[in-house]
Amino acid sequence: MKRERGYTGSMNAQEETWMDTQELERLLRELLAPARLPSYIKSARYELGTDHIGEPAVRIYLAITPETDIFLSKDKTKLKAYSDYKDDLSSRILKLESGYFPFVRLVEAA
């Protein structure tokens, strides 16, 4: 199969991913389970869609309190720990070779 576009070898020229969407969502729920989140992240959710150029994307929203936002901005060690967590999460999603590129964002908890 000739690959013409996409972020991984698991996407074909018709923008179909090899991994079943249900399987991807199961794995995302596993990665974002409350027990696996750092203590300062209150909750996490995701949305499957496309990015600004139409490629498959998974947007992950990590909810934190305003106090946590201030705390992260003042403590470089904690900020580095968050950055490492975000990088690890993105890396794990990319390794799934689902064809979906991860975008991880912090949002204010409701």
C-alpha angles and dihedrals in degrees: 000000000000114000112214103167143358139085099268141026089257095076122079130207091270089060092248115144122221094222115079110245091232090055091048091050091049090053092046091052088051093050092046098043111138092242090059097049122099111258094252093058109086097193143339135216136175140206127201115216140105135297127236093285096045099260119138112272138177115210115204120197117198111196119217134168121251087249090057090050090055091044092052092048092054101040113064092189092056091043089053090049089053091047090051091049091050092048092048092049092050091047092051091051092049090049089059086070090213094145091245118119114216124234113186120197137176114229133180114266115244 
